[in-house]
C-alpha cells in the first residue's frame, strides 16, 4: 500500500499541523509521498528537511511571527496605493521564516521521501506540483505568496503564486503517484458561519475555493482509495489572532495533537466519506479561553503544566458542549515536553478536575489535576485554589502552584471565542464573572 500525506494550507495557523504530524508519527504511520500547498509548504519543507515532530514544535515555538511581515521597497509606495504589487513583500518569509523553521533546501532536494510543492503558474492558470528535487527557496516562497498580501515570483516568463485559489490540497497528485491511502491534514474552515468585514470575507472566499476544489477532485477520482481527514473540531482562529498574540504557536500545536488523536481514536481503515462532508466543522460555541501555567515538583522532579482551558458559556435552550482543554506537560522523567490528548474539564461539588492523557515512552498515562474551589465563577480560577493536586496513572503525584505572577498572566490571557464583534466580546467577558458558571462545564449525561 502506498500512503500519501497531503498538507493543505491555512496561513500561519499551519503550526497546528505540527501537532497532527506528531500524533500520526506516534500512531505508527509512515508515508511514501508528502504534498504541501500554501502554508502546508512549510510543514512539507520541515519534514523533507529531516526534522522530527519535536524539533518542528521547538522551531515553531521559538519563531517570531512578526517575521512574516516585510515592507516593499520604498519606490513601490511612491506610486500610490492603487499601484502596489501587494501589501508587503515576501522577504520576511524567504529570509527569516523559512530559515527559522529549519527548512534546508539542499536537504529537501536530497530527501529519500517523495515530496511535491504546489504553485499556480498564472500565465497558464494551472496548478503545478513541483517535485522536491527541483524546489528552491524562491519557489517555496512563491507558493505561499497569497495575492494582495505578497507579490508573485516572476521568472523566465512565468508568474508563480499561491495555489489556494486553484486547489488547497492536491489529491490528484497523490493519486497520480499511486497512493492507495491519503491522509489529508485540513485546517481551512468549513462551517456555516458567515462574518462581516473585508478580512473575514476574504477568508470566506478562500474557504469556498479551497473546499470547492477539493470536492471537485474527490468527485473526479477515477479509482478507489481510502481517505482520512484530520481537521479541527471548530475553525481555527485567523492569522491576526496569532500575529497579535491572542493565540500562540504552542496552543496551535497542542490543539493539532488533540484533534489528530480525536480522529485516530475512532478511525476506520476505510476512512471517511469522499464527499463534501469530509471537511465540515462545527461552529465554535460561544465561550472564553484562558491560558494557565502550573508548576511544582512531582516525584522529586520539576513539572510544568501549560494549559489553555476552553470554557463554554450558557446558550439559551442548548446543552453545554462541556469544557475542554489543550496543553502540554514538561517533566524530565517523562522525556521532556509532551502534548496532551483528550483534554476535558469536569465539575464536581468540591471543584474542578482537569483530565487528559500524555504519552511518555510510547504508553498512555492518564493525568488528573484537581482544583478545590469554593466559588462558582470563572474568575474564581484565579482568586481561589492556587495550589492544585496532580496525579497520573503511573503513580506520579504532587502539588502544582499557580503563583501570583502566573495568575496575573492567566487573568490577562482571558479571550472570548465564538463571539463576534466588540459587543459580543464584551458580553462574553461580562458573563464570565457571573455565578453559575460551574454548571456549564460538564455536559448533561447522555
C-alpha positions, 0 to 999 in steps of 0.5 A: 500500500502506498500512503500519501500525506497531503498538507493543505494550507491555512496561513500561519495557523499551519503550526497546528499541523505540527501537532497532527504530524506528531500524533500520526508519527506516534500512531505508527504511520509512515508515508511514501509521498508528502504534498504541501500547498500554501502554508502546508509548504512549510510543514512539507519543507520541515519534514523533507528537511529531516526534522522530527515532530519535536524539533518542528514544535521547538522551531515553531515555538521559538519563531517570531511571527512578526517575521512574516511581515516585510515592507516593499521597497520604498519606490513601490509606495511612491506610486500610490496605493492603487499601484502596489504589487501587494501589501508587503513583500515576501522577504520576511518569509524567504529570509527569516521564516523559512530559515527559522523553521529549519527548512534546508533546501539542499536537504529537501532536494536530497530527501529519500521521501517523495515530496511535491510543492504546489504553485499556480503558474498564472500565465497558464492558470494551472496548478503545478506540483513541483517535485522536491528535487527541483524546489528552491527557496524562491519557489517555496516562497512563491507558493505561499505568496497569497495575492494582495498580501505578497507579490508573485515570483516572476521568472523566465516568463512565468508568474508563480503564486499561491495555489489556494485559489486553484486547489488547497490540497492536491489529491490528484497528485497523490493519486497520480503517484499511486497512493492507495491511502491519503491522509489529508491534514485540513485546517481551512474552515468549513462551517456555516458561519458567515462574518462581516468585514473585508478580512473575514470575507476574504477568508470566506472566499478562500474557504469556498475555493479551497473546499470547492476544489477539493470536492471537485477532485474527490468527485473526479477520482477515477479509482478507489482509495481510502481517505482520512481527514484530520481537521479541527473540531471548530475553525481555527482562529485567523492569522491576526489572532496569532500575529497579535498574540491572542493565540500562540504557536504552542496552543496551535500545536497542542490543539493539532495533537488533540484533534489528530488523536480525536480522529485516530481514536475512532478511525476506520481503515476505510476512512471517511466519506469522499464527499463534501462532508469530509471537511465540515466543522462545527461552529465554535460555541460561544465561550472564553479561553484562558491560558494557565501555567502550573508548576511544582515538583512531582516525584522529586522532579520539576513539572510544568503544566501549560494549559489553555482551558476552553470554557463554554458559556450558557446558550439559551435552550442548548446543552453545554458542549462541556469544557475542554482543554489543550496543553502540554506537560514538561517533566524530565522523567517523562522525556521532556515536553509532551502534548496532551490528548483528550483534554476535558474539564469536569465539575464536581461539588468540591471543584474542578478536575482537569483530565487528559492523557500524555504519552511518555515512552510510547504508553498512555498515562492518564493525568488528573489535576484537581482544583478545590474551589469554593466559588462558582465563577470563572474568575474564581480560577484565579482568586481561589485554589492556587495550589492544585493536586496532580496525579497520573496513572503511573503513580506520579503525584504532587502539588502544582502552584499557580503563583501570583505572577502566573495568575496575573498572566492567566487573568490577562490571557482571558479571550472570548471565542465564538463571539463576534464583534466588540459587543459580543466580546464584551458580553462574553467577558461580562458573563464570565464573572457571573455565578453559575458558571460551574454548571456549564462545564460538564455536559448533561449525561447522555 
